[in-house]
Amino acid sequence: MGGFPEALMERVRAARAGLEAALETQDAYEVAVAQDELDDAVRIARANGVDVEADAVPEEGEG
């Protein structure tokens, strides 16, 4: 993967990290903003045929 698809995946990764950081702060506004960014990044990636689930880190107890 390279170019545009990789840029989309990087945005998804950054959004996931941002959501994780926001959850740690327990700030409802920051969590909402971070969740919106992640939702948007995932939507755009999927619309362009990028499999965002392949890059997801399994939750604790999964996998």
Sequence and secondary structure as in RCSB ss.txt:
>XXXX:A:sequence
MGGFPEALMERVRAARAGLEAALETQDAYEVAVAQDELDDAVRIARANGVDVEADAVPEEGEG
>XXXX:A:secstr
  SHHHHHHHHHHHHHHHHHHHHHHT HHHHHHHHHHHHHHHHHHHHTT  SGGG    TT  
